[in-house]
Amino acid sequence: MDTTRKLDGLIQFPSNLNMKPFTTIGMKENGASEKENAGPDSLYEYDLFAVINHEGQLNNGHYTNYARCGEKWYRFDDDK
């Protein structure tokens, strides 16, 4: 069964993300010694600074990029 497909709708995501729940440390519920060595939660926090978009079909198309520099967002498109 082939489950490969492209999502065509809008996807919402936060501008900051804590990745700790997606790490092996965050997934383990037991083992206090591992959690103690995990470091502060701030080590797992990320701020969004770029988004890559694909326009077209699954096997062809064009990529564009939005990237933040300071407080401003810029669109990059090598087609223009």
PDB file of N, CA, C and O in Angstrom:
ATOM      1  N   MET A   1       0.843  -1.185   0.000  1.00  0.00           N
ATOM      2  CA  MET A   1       0.000   0.000   0.000  1.00  0.00           C
ATOM      3  C   MET A   1       0.885   1.243   0.000  1.00  0.00           C
ATOM      4  O   MET A   1       1.733   1.392   0.880  1.00  0.00           O
ATOM      5  N   ASP A   2       0.704   2.132  -0.965  1.00  0.00           N
ATOM      6  CA  ASP A   2       1.474   3.366  -1.051  1.00  0.00           C
ATOM      7  C   ASP A   2       0.723   4.476  -0.333  1.00  0.00           C
ATOM      8  O   ASP A   2      -0.405   4.802  -0.704  1.00  0.00           O
ATOM      9  N   THR A   3       1.337   5.059   0.691  1.00  0.00           N
ATOM     10  CA  THR A   3       0.686   6.138   1.446  1.00  0.00           C
ATOM     11  C   THR A   3       1.354   7.482   1.192  1.00  0.00           C
ATOM     12  O   THR A   3       1.090   8.446   1.910  1.00  0.00           O
ATOM     13  N   THR A   4       2.217   7.561   0.179  1.00  0.00           N
ATOM     14  CA  THR A   4       2.892   8.805  -0.137  1.00  0.00           C
ATOM     15  C   THR A   4       1.921   9.737  -0.844  1.00  0.00           C
ATOM     16  O   THR A   4       1.337   9.383  -1.869  1.00  0.00           O
ATOM     17  N   ARG A   5       1.753  10.924  -0.292  1.00  0.00           N
ATOM     18  CA  ARG A   5       0.892  11.920  -0.926  1.00  0.00           C
ATOM     19  C   ARG A   5       1.320  13.296  -0.448  1.00  0.00           C
ATOM     20  O   ARG A   5       1.966  13.434   0.591  1.00  0.00           O
ATOM     21  N   LYS A   6       0.959  14.293  -1.204  1.00  0.00           N
ATOM     22  CA  LYS A   6       1.299  15.663  -0.867  1.00  0.00           C
ATOM     23  C   LYS A   6       0.120  16.324  -0.179  1.00  0.00           C
ATOM     24  O   LYS A   6      -1.024  16.153  -0.598  1.00  0.00           O
ATOM     25  N   LEU A   7       0.397  17.083   0.881  1.00  0.00           N
ATOM     26  CA  LEU A   7      -0.636  17.859   1.558  1.00  0.00           C
ATOM     27  C   LEU A   7      -0.790  19.183   0.836  1.00  0.00           C
ATOM     28  O   LEU A   7       0.186  19.918   0.686  1.00  0.00           O
ATOM     29  N   ASP A   8      -1.989  19.503   0.387  1.00  0.00           N
ATOM     30  CA  ASP A   8      -2.215  20.735  -0.364  1.00  0.00           C
ATOM     31  C   ASP A   8      -2.809  21.854   0.480  1.00  0.00           C
ATOM     32  O   ASP A   8      -2.842  23.003   0.039  1.00  0.00           O
ATOM     33  N   GLY A   9      -3.274  21.545   1.677  1.00  0.00           N
ATOM     34  CA  GLY A   9      -3.911  22.559   2.508  1.00  0.00           C
ATOM     35  C   GLY A   9      -2.907  23.354   3.326  1.00  0.00           C
ATOM     36  O   GLY A   9      -1.714  23.051   3.349  1.00  0.00           O
ATOM     37  N   LEU A  10      -3.415  24.370   3.990  1.00  0.00           N
ATOM     38  CA  LEU A  10      -2.575  25.179   4.875  1.00  0.00           C
ATOM     39  C   LEU A  10      -2.225  24.379   6.119  1.00  0.00           C
ATOM     40  O   LEU A  10      -3.043  23.607   6.620  1.00  0.00           O
ATOM     41  N   ILE A  11      -1.024  24.564   6.608  1.00  0.00           N
ATOM     42  CA  ILE A  11      -0.575  23.914   7.829  1.00  0.00           C
ATOM     43  C   ILE A  11      -0.207  24.994   8.821  1.00  0.00           C
ATOM     44  O   ILE A  11       0.603  25.872   8.521  1.00  0.00           O
ATOM     45  N   GLN A  12      -0.793  24.935   9.994  1.00  0.00           N
ATOM     46  CA  GLN A  12      -0.473  25.906  11.039  1.00  0.00           C
ATOM     47  C   GLN A  12       0.523  25.288  12.002  1.00  0.00           C
ATOM     48  O   GLN A  12       0.425  24.111  12.347  1.00  0.00           O
ATOM     49  N   PHE A  13       1.483  26.096  12.432  1.00  0.00           N
ATOM     50  CA  PHE A  13       2.485  25.630  13.386  1.00  0.00           C
ATOM     51  C   PHE A  13       2.906  26.818  14.232  1.00  0.00           C
ATOM     52  O   PHE A  13       2.814  27.964  13.791  1.00  0.00           O
ATOM     53  N   PRO A  14       3.369  26.548  15.445  1.00  0.00           N
ATOM     54  CA  PRO A  14       3.741  27.656  16.344  1.00  0.00           C
ATOM     55  C   PRO A  14       5.060  28.298  15.929  1.00  0.00           C
ATOM     56  O   PRO A  14       5.864  27.687  15.225  1.00  0.00           O
ATOM     57  N   SER A  15       5.273  29.525  16.368  1.00  0.00           N
ATOM     58  CA  SER A  15       6.531  30.209  16.065  1.00  0.00           C
ATOM     59  C   SER A  15       7.636  29.808  17.039  1.00  0.00           C
ATOM     60  O   SER A  15       8.810  30.055  16.765  1.00  0.00           O
ATOM     61  N   ASN A  16       7.284  29.194  18.171  1.00  0.00           N
ATOM     62  CA  ASN A  16       8.301  28.599  19.044  1.00  0.00           C
ATOM     63  C   ASN A  16       7.849  27.188  19.378  1.00  0.00           C
ATOM     64  O   ASN A  16       6.655  26.914  19.498  1.00  0.00           O
ATOM     65  N   LEU A  17       8.815  26.302  19.524  1.00  0.00           N
ATOM     66  CA  LEU A  17       8.519  24.893  19.715  1.00  0.00           C
ATOM     67  C   LEU A  17       9.493  24.289  20.717  1.00  0.00           C
ATOM     68  O   LEU A  17      10.703  24.497  20.623  1.00  0.00           O
ATOM     69  N   ASN A  18       8.960  23.545  21.672  1.00  0.00           N
ATOM     70  CA  ASN A  18       9.794  22.806  22.617  1.00  0.00           C
ATOM     71  C   ASN A  18       9.845  21.361  22.123  1.00  0.00           C
ATOM     72  O   ASN A  18       8.822  20.677  22.090  1.00  0.00           O
ATOM     73  N   MET A  19      11.019  20.906  21.746  1.00  0.00           N
ATOM     74  CA  MET A  19      11.186  19.574  21.164  1.00  0.00           C
ATOM     75  C   MET A  19      11.431  18.476  22.198  1.00  0.00           C
ATOM     76  O   MET A  19      11.541  17.305  21.834  1.00  0.00           O
ATOM     77  N   LYS A  20      11.519  18.834  23.479  1.00  0.00           N
ATOM     78  CA  LYS A  20      11.836  17.839  24.498  1.00  0.00           C
ATOM     79  C   LYS A  20      10.872  16.645  24.484  1.00  0.00           C
ATOM     80  O   LYS A  20      11.332  15.512  24.626  1.00  0.00           O
ATOM     81  N   PRO A  21       9.549  16.847  24.318  1.00  0.00           N
ATOM     82  CA  PRO A  21       8.649  15.684  24.298  1.00  0.00           C
ATOM     83  C   PRO A  21       8.944  14.697  23.169  1.00  0.00           C
ATOM     84  O   PRO A  21       8.508  13.548  23.234  1.00  0.00           O
ATOM     85  N   PHE A  22       9.672  15.121  22.139  1.00  0.00           N
ATOM     86  CA  PHE A  22       9.958  14.269  20.990  1.00  0.00           C
ATOM     87  C   PHE A  22      11.340  13.624  21.063  1.00  0.00           C
ATOM     88  O   PHE A  22      11.764  12.958  20.119  1.00  0.00           O
ATOM     89  N   THR A  23      12.045  13.818  22.180  1.00  0.00           N
ATOM     90  CA  THR A  23      13.355  13.210  22.378  1.00  0.00           C
ATOM     91  C   THR A  23      13.217  11.962  23.231  1.00  0.00           C
ATOM     92  O   THR A  23      12.186  11.757  23.872  1.00  0.00           O
ATOM     93  N   THR A  24      14.243  11.131  23.244  1.00  0.00           N
ATOM     94  CA  THR A  24      14.195   9.935  24.090  1.00  0.00           C
ATOM     95  C   THR A  24      14.120  10.312  25.551  1.00  0.00           C
ATOM     96  O   THR A  24      13.504   9.598  26.342  1.00  0.00           O
ATOM     97  N   ILE A  25      14.736  11.423  25.929  1.00  0.00           N
ATOM     98  CA  ILE A  25      14.684  11.871  27.321  1.00  0.00           C
ATOM     99  C   ILE A  25      13.258  12.259  27.693  1.00  0.00           C
ATOM    100  O   ILE A  25      12.766  11.883  28.758  1.00  0.00           O
ATOM    101  N   GLY A  26      12.602  13.001  26.826  1.00  0.00           N
ATOM    102  CA  GLY A  26      11.236  13.432  27.096  1.00  0.00           C
ATOM    103  C   GLY A  26      10.236  12.297  27.056  1.00  0.00           C
ATOM    104  O   GLY A  26       9.210  12.360  27.732  1.00  0.00           O
ATOM    105  N   MET A  27      10.510  11.254  26.276  1.00  0.00           N
ATOM    106  CA  MET A  27       9.578  10.137  26.152  1.00  0.00           C
ATOM    107  C   MET A  27       9.667   9.167  27.329  1.00  0.00           C
ATOM    108  O   MET A  27       8.706   8.458  27.625  1.00  0.00           O
ATOM    109  N   LYS A  28      10.807   9.137  27.992  1.00  0.00           N
ATOM    110  CA  LYS A  28      10.960   8.212  29.120  1.00  0.00           C
ATOM    111  C   LYS A  28      10.249   8.774  30.336  1.00  0.00           C
ATOM    112  O   LYS A  28      10.497   9.911  30.738  1.00  0.00           O
ATOM    113  N   GLU A  29       9.379   7.989  30.913  1.00  0.00           N
ATOM    114  CA  GLU A  29       8.646   8.447  32.088  1.00  0.00           C
ATOM    115  C   GLU A  29       9.336   7.991  33.369  1.00  0.00           C
ATOM    116  O   GLU A  29       9.087   8.549  34.438  1.00  0.00           O
ATOM    117  N   ASN A  30      10.184   7.003  33.272  1.00  0.00           N
ATOM    118  CA  ASN A  30      10.914   6.513  34.433  1.00  0.00           C
ATOM    119  C   ASN A  30      12.387   6.838  34.262  1.00  0.00           C
ATOM    120  O   ASN A  30      12.825   7.205  33.171  1.00  0.00           O
ATOM    121  N   GLY A  31      13.149   6.705  35.336  1.00  0.00           N
ATOM    122  CA  GLY A  31      14.592   6.950  35.261  1.00  0.00           C
ATOM    123  C   GLY A  31      14.943   8.372  35.622  1.00  0.00           C
ATOM    124  O   GLY A  31      15.316   9.153  34.746  1.00  0.00           O
ATOM    125  N   ALA A  32      14.835   8.731  36.884  1.00  0.00           N
ATOM    126  CA  ALA A  32      15.111  10.095  37.336  1.00  0.00           C
ATOM    127  C   ALA A  32      16.530  10.517  37.002  1.00  0.00           C
ATOM    128  O   ALA A  32      16.771  11.694  36.736  1.00  0.00           O
ATOM    129  N   SER A  33      17.479   9.584  37.009  1.00  0.00           N
ATOM    130  CA  SER A  33      18.865   9.973  36.742  1.00  0.00           C
ATOM    131  C   SER A  33      19.020  10.506  35.324  1.00  0.00           C
ATOM    132  O   SER A  33      19.804  11.429  35.104  1.00  0.00           O
ATOM    133  N   GLU A  34      18.295   9.952  34.357  1.00  0.00           N
ATOM    134  CA  GLU A  34      18.380  10.456  32.985  1.00  0.00           C
ATOM    135  C   GLU A  34      17.768  11.840  32.874  1.00  0.00           C
ATOM    136  O   GLU A  34      18.301  12.703  32.176  1.00  0.00           O
ATOM    137  N   LYS A  35      16.652  12.058  33.559  1.00  0.00           N
ATOM    138  CA  LYS A  35      16.012  13.360  33.512  1.00  0.00           C
ATOM    139  C   LYS A  35      16.878  14.425  34.170  1.00  0.00           C
ATOM    140  O   LYS A  35      16.900  15.570  33.719  1.00  0.00           O
ATOM    141  N   GLU A  36      17.588  14.061  35.226  1.00  0.00           N
ATOM    142  CA  GLU A  36      18.460  15.013  35.900  1.00  0.00           C
ATOM    143  C   GLU A  36      19.583  15.467  34.980  1.00  0.00           C
ATOM    144  O   GLU A  36      20.010  16.618  35.058  1.00  0.00           O
ATOM    145  N   ASN A  37      20.069  14.586  34.110  1.00  0.00           N
ATOM    146  CA  ASN A  37      21.159  14.915  33.198  1.00  0.00           C
ATOM    147  C   ASN A  37      20.665  15.541  31.897  1.00  0.00           C
ATOM    148  O   ASN A  37      21.469  15.853  31.018  1.00  0.00           O
ATOM    149  N   ALA A  38      19.366  15.724  31.767  1.00  0.00           N
ATOM    150  CA  ALA A  38      18.801  16.219  30.519  1.00  0.00           C
ATOM    151  C   ALA A  38      19.064  17.702  30.304  1.00  0.00           C
ATOM    152  O   ALA A  38      18.978  18.171  29.169  1.00  0.00           O
ATOM    153  N   GLY A  39      19.375  18.440  31.332  1.00  0.00           N
ATOM    154  CA  GLY A  39      19.598  19.879  31.210  1.00  0.00           C
ATOM    155  C   GLY A  39      18.280  20.629  31.280  1.00  0.00           C
ATOM    156  O   GLY A  39      17.210  20.023  31.329  1.00  0.00           O
ATOM    157  N   PRO A  40      18.365  21.946  31.285  1.00  0.00           N
ATOM    158  CA  PRO A  40      17.139  22.753  31.377  1.00  0.00           C
ATOM    159  C   PRO A  40      16.281  22.638  30.124  1.00  0.00           C
ATOM    160  O   PRO A  40      16.779  22.347  29.036  1.00  0.00           O
ATOM    161  N   ASP A  41      14.987  22.870  30.297  1.00  0.00           N
ATOM    162  CA  ASP A  41      14.067  22.802  29.153  1.00  0.00           C
ATOM    163  C   ASP A  41      14.454  23.763  28.038  1.00  0.00           C
ATOM    164  O   ASP A  41      14.142  23.513  26.874  1.00  0.00           O
ATOM    165  N   SER A  42      15.130  24.859  28.377  1.00  0.00           N
ATOM    166  CA  SER A  42      15.503  25.844  27.350  1.00  0.00           C
ATOM    167  C   SER A  42      16.437  25.255  26.293  1.00  0.00           C
ATOM    168  O   SER A  42      16.546  25.801  25.195  1.00  0.00           O
ATOM    169  N   LEU A  43      17.116  24.142  26.612  1.00  0.00           N
ATOM    170  CA  LEU A  43      17.972  23.493  25.618  1.00  0.00           C
ATOM    171  C   LEU A  43      17.169  22.897  24.466  1.00  0.00           C
ATOM    172  O   LEU A  43      17.718  22.635  23.395  1.00  0.00           O
ATOM    173  N   TYR A  44      15.885  22.686  24.681  1.00  0.00           N
ATOM    174  CA  TYR A  44      15.034  22.026  23.691  1.00  0.00           C
ATOM    175  C   TYR A  44      14.079  23.005  23.005  1.00  0.00           C
ATOM    176  O   TYR A  44      13.230  22.586  22.219  1.00  0.00           O
ATOM    177  N   GLU A  45      14.207  24.298  23.293  1.00  0.00           N
ATOM    178  CA  GLU A  45      13.298  25.291  22.729  1.00  0.00           C
ATOM    179  C   GLU A  45      13.896  25.930  21.484  1.00  0.00           C
ATOM    180  O   GLU A  45      15.065  26.315  21.466  1.00  0.00           O
ATOM    181  N   TYR A  46      13.073  26.037  20.445  1.00  0.00           N
ATOM    182  CA  TYR A  46      13.505  26.591  19.158  1.00  0.00           C
ATOM    183  C   TYR A  46      12.542  27.678  18.713  1.00  0.00           C
ATOM    184  O   TYR A  46      11.335  27.569  18.929  1.00  0.00           O
ATOM    185  N   ASP A  47      13.069  28.723  18.095  1.00  0.00           N
ATOM    186  CA  ASP A  47      12.264  29.784  17.496  1.00  0.00           C
ATOM    187  C   ASP A  47      12.295  29.619  15.984  1.00  0.00           C
ATOM    188  O   ASP A  47      13.355  29.419  15.390  1.00  0.00           O
ATOM    189  N   LEU A  48      11.135  29.705  15.376  1.00  0.00           N
ATOM    190  CA  LEU A  48      11.028  29.569  13.925  1.00  0.00           C
ATOM    191  C   LEU A  48      11.735  30.729  13.235  1.00  0.00           C
ATOM    192  O   LEU A  48      11.508  31.888  13.584  1.00  0.00           O
ATOM    193  N   PHE A  49      12.587  30.428  12.260  1.00  0.00           N
ATOM    194  CA  PHE A  49      13.233  31.500  11.505  1.00  0.00           C
ATOM    195  C   PHE A  49      13.165  31.268  10.008  1.00  0.00           C
ATOM    196  O   PHE A  49      13.568  32.139   9.237  1.00  0.00           O
ATOM    197  N   ALA A  50      12.663  30.109   9.572  1.00  0.00           N
ATOM    198  CA  ALA A  50      12.542  29.874   8.134  1.00  0.00           C
ATOM    199  C   ALA A  50      11.486  28.807   7.855  1.00  0.00           C
ATOM    200  O   ALA A  50      11.245  27.917   8.670  1.00  0.00           O
ATOM    201  N   VAL A  51      10.868  28.920   6.688  1.00  0.00           N
ATOM    202  CA  VAL A  51       9.866  27.947   6.228  1.00  0.00           C
ATOM    203  C   VAL A  51      10.139  27.683   4.759  1.00  0.00           C
ATOM    204  O   VAL A  51      10.337  28.617   3.982  1.00  0.00           O
ATOM    205  N   ILE A  52      10.149  26.421   4.376  1.00  0.00           N
ATOM    206  CA  ILE A  52      10.339  26.049   2.975  1.00  0.00           C
ATOM    207  C   ILE A  52       9.000  25.558   2.431  1.00  0.00           C
ATOM    208  O   ILE A  52       8.322  24.746   3.061  1.00  0.00           O
ATOM    209  N   ASN A  53       8.628  26.061   1.256  1.00  0.00           N
ATOM    210  CA  ASN A  53       7.371  25.693   0.611  1.00  0.00           C
ATOM    211  C   ASN A  53       7.658  24.996  -0.708  1.00  0.00           C
ATOM    212  O   ASN A  53       8.634  25.308  -1.391  1.00  0.00           O
ATOM    213  N   HIS A  54       6.801  24.052  -1.058  1.00  0.00           N
ATOM    214  CA  HIS A  54       6.912  23.392  -2.361  1.00  0.00           C
ATOM    215  C   HIS A  54       5.610  23.617  -3.110  1.00  0.00           C
ATOM    216  O   HIS A  54       4.531  23.313  -2.603  1.00  0.00           O
ATOM    217  N   GLU A  55       5.720  24.154  -4.323  1.00  0.00           N
ATOM    218  CA  GLU A  55       4.559  24.377  -5.178  1.00  0.00           C
ATOM    219  C   GLU A  55       4.650  23.408  -6.340  1.00  0.00           C
ATOM    220  O   GLU A  55       5.690  23.313  -6.992  1.00  0.00           O
ATOM    221  N   GLY A  56       3.586  22.698  -6.601  1.00  0.00           N
ATOM    222  CA  GLY A  56       3.583  21.757  -7.712  1.00  0.00           C
ATOM    223  C   GLY A  56       3.153  20.377  -7.256  1.00  0.00           C
ATOM    224  O   GLY A  56       2.533  20.215  -6.206  1.00  0.00           O
ATOM    225  N   GLN A  57       3.494  19.388  -8.068  1.00  0.00           N
ATOM    226  CA  GLN A  57       3.122  18.007  -7.797  1.00  0.00           C
ATOM    227  C   GLN A  57       4.200  17.327  -6.961  1.00  0.00           C
ATOM    228  O   GLN A  57       5.256  17.903  -6.699  1.00  0.00           O
ATOM    229  N   LEU A  58       3.923  16.106  -6.551  1.00  0.00           N
ATOM    230  CA  LEU A  58       4.851  15.361  -5.713  1.00  0.00           C
ATOM    231  C   LEU A  58       6.181  15.096  -6.413  1.00  0.00           C
ATOM    232  O   LEU A  58       7.232  15.120  -5.774  1.00  0.00           O
ATOM    233  N   ASN A  59       6.142  14.848  -7.709  1.00  0.00           N
ATOM    234  CA  ASN A  59       7.365  14.499  -8.433  1.00  0.00           C
ATOM    235  C   ASN A  59       8.000  15.666  -9.200  1.00  0.00           C
ATOM    236  O   ASN A  59       9.041  15.482  -9.830  1.00  0.00           O
ATOM    237  N   ASN A  60       7.398  16.860  -9.161  1.00  0.00           N
ATOM    238  CA  ASN A  60       8.012  18.042  -9.776  1.00  0.00           C
ATOM    239  C   ASN A  60       7.412  19.294  -9.163  1.00  0.00           C
ATOM    240  O   ASN A  60       6.390  19.238  -8.478  1.00  0.00           O
ATOM    241  N   GLY A  61       8.048  20.410  -9.413  1.00  0.00           N
ATOM    242  CA  GLY A  61       7.527  21.659  -8.870  1.00  0.00           C
ATOM    243  C   GLY A  61       8.627  22.654  -8.594  1.00  0.00           C
ATOM    244  O   GLY A  61       9.703  22.603  -9.190  1.00  0.00           O
ATOM    245  N   HIS A  62       8.339  23.561  -7.680  1.00  0.00           N
ATOM    246  CA  HIS A  62       9.251  24.664  -7.394  1.00  0.00           C
ATOM    247  C   HIS A  62       9.248  24.944  -5.892  1.00  0.00           C
ATOM    248  O   HIS A  62       8.202  24.918  -5.244  1.00  0.00           O
ATOM    249  N   TYR A  63      10.432  25.209  -5.357  1.00  0.00           N
ATOM    250  CA  TYR A  63      10.565  25.528  -3.938  1.00  0.00           C
ATOM    251  C   TYR A  63      10.722  27.031  -3.742  1.00  0.00           C
ATOM    252  O   TYR A  63      11.398  27.701  -4.522  1.00  0.00           O
ATOM    253  N   THR A  64      10.094  27.549  -2.698  1.00  0.00           N
ATOM    254  CA  THR A  64      10.308  28.916  -2.244  1.00  0.00           C
ATOM    255  C   THR A  64      10.610  28.857  -0.754  1.00  0.00           C
ATOM    256  O   THR A  64      10.408  27.829  -0.108  1.00  0.00           O
ATOM    257  N   ASN A  65      11.093  29.963  -0.220  1.00  0.00           N
ATOM    258  CA  ASN A  65      11.501  29.994   1.175  1.00  0.00           C
ATOM    259  C   ASN A  65      11.115  31.333   1.785  1.00  0.00           C
ATOM    260  O   ASN A  65      11.246  32.375   1.142  1.00  0.00           O
ATOM    261  N   TYR A  66      10.646  31.305   3.013  1.00  0.00           N
ATOM    262  CA  TYR A  66      10.442  32.507   3.815  1.00  0.00           C
ATOM    263  C   TYR A  66      11.424  32.422   4.970  1.00  0.00           C
ATOM    264  O   TYR A  66      11.515  31.392   5.639  1.00  0.00           O
ATOM    265  N   ALA A  67      12.154  33.496   5.204  1.00  0.00           N
ATOM    266  CA  ALA A  67      13.135  33.496   6.294  1.00  0.00           C
ATOM    267  C   ALA A  67      13.068  34.824   7.040  1.00  0.00           C
ATOM    268  O   ALA A  67      12.831  35.881   6.456  1.00  0.00           O
ATOM    269  N   ARG A  68      13.284  34.731   8.343  1.00  0.00           N
ATOM    270  CA  ARG A  68      13.234  35.910   9.201  1.00  0.00           C
ATOM    271  C   ARG A  68      14.651  36.418   9.450  1.00  0.00           C
ATOM    272  O   ARG A  68      15.569  35.647   9.728  1.00  0.00           O
ATOM    273  N   CYS A  69      14.798  37.721   9.344  1.00  0.00           N
ATOM    274  CA  CYS A  69      16.041  38.384   9.720  1.00  0.00           C
ATOM    275  C   CYS A  69      15.637  39.495  10.673  1.00  0.00           C
ATOM    276  O   CYS A  69      15.033  40.484  10.257  1.00  0.00           O
ATOM    277  N   GLY A  70      15.965  39.338  11.947  1.00  0.00           N
ATOM    278  CA  GLY A  70      15.479  40.274  12.956  1.00  0.00           C
ATOM    279  C   GLY A  70      13.981  40.106  13.105  1.00  0.00           C
ATOM    280  O   GLY A  70      13.502  39.006  13.382  1.00  0.00           O
ATOM    281  N   GLU A  71      13.245  41.176  12.924  1.00  0.00           N
ATOM    282  CA  GLU A  71      11.777  41.126  13.033  1.00  0.00           C
ATOM    283  C   GLU A  71      11.093  41.063  11.674  1.00  0.00           C
ATOM    284  O   GLU A  71       9.868  40.964  11.608  1.00  0.00           O
ATOM    285  N   LYS A  72      11.861  41.118  10.590  1.00  0.00           N
ATOM    286  CA  LYS A  72      11.278  41.123   9.245  1.00  0.00           C
ATOM    287  C   LYS A  72      11.366  39.740   8.610  1.00  0.00           C
ATOM    288  O   LYS A  72      12.328  39.000   8.819  1.00  0.00           O
ATOM    289  N   TRP A  73      10.327  39.407   7.821  1.00  0.00           N
ATOM    290  CA  TRP A  73      10.303  38.157   7.056  1.00  0.00           C
ATOM    291  C   TRP A  73      10.547  38.480   5.594  1.00  0.00           C
ATOM    292  O   TRP A  73      10.036  39.474   5.079  1.00  0.00           O
ATOM    293  N   TYR A  74      11.331  37.642   4.922  1.00  0.00           N
ATOM    294  CA  TYR A  74      11.657  37.814   3.513  1.00  0.00           C
ATOM    295  C   TYR A  74      11.273  36.568   2.741  1.00  0.00           C
ATOM    296  O   TYR A  74      11.384  35.452   3.247  1.00  0.00           O
ATOM    297  N   ARG A  75      10.817  36.769   1.502  1.00  0.00           N
ATOM    298  CA  ARG A  75      10.481  35.639   0.617  1.00  0.00           C
ATOM    299  C   ARG A  75      11.613  35.479  -0.399  1.00  0.00           C
ATOM    300  O   ARG A  75      12.021  36.443  -1.047  1.00  0.00           O
ATOM    301  N   PHE A  76      12.106  34.263  -0.526  1.00  0.00           N
ATOM    302  CA  PHE A  76      13.154  33.962  -1.487  1.00  0.00           C
ATOM    303  C   PHE A  76      12.577  33.043  -2.566  1.00  0.00           C
ATOM    304  O   PHE A  76      11.946  32.029  -2.268  1.00  0.00           O
ATOM    305  N   ASP A  77      12.804  33.417  -3.806  1.00  0.00           N
ATOM    306  CA  ASP A  77      12.279  32.655  -4.924  1.00  0.00           C
ATOM    307  C   ASP A  77      13.268  32.779  -6.085  1.00  0.00           C
ATOM    308  O   ASP A  77      13.403  33.860  -6.660  1.00  0.00           O
ATOM    309  N   ASP A  78      13.940  31.723  -6.431  1.00  0.00           N
ATOM    310  CA  ASP A  78      14.956  31.802  -7.484  1.00  0.00           C
ATOM    311  C   ASP A  78      14.345  31.880  -8.883  1.00  0.00           C
ATOM    312  O   ASP A  78      15.072  31.967  -9.873  1.00  0.00           O
ATOM    313  N   ASP A  79      13.023  31.849  -8.970  1.00  0.00           N
ATOM    314  CA  ASP A  79      12.355  31.976 -10.248  1.00  0.00           C
ATOM    315  C   ASP A  79      12.193  33.453 -10.635  1.00  0.00           C
ATOM    316  O   ASP A  79      11.918  33.766 -11.793  1.00  0.00           O
ATOM    317  N   LYS A  80      12.363  34.340  -9.679  1.00  0.00           N
ATOM    318  CA  LYS A  80      12.152  35.780  -9.921  1.00  0.00           C
ATOM    319  C   LYS A  80      13.407  36.559  -9.612  1.00  0.00           C
ATOM    320  O   LYS A  80      13.426  37.781  -9.754  1.00  0.00           O
TER     321      LYS A  80
END
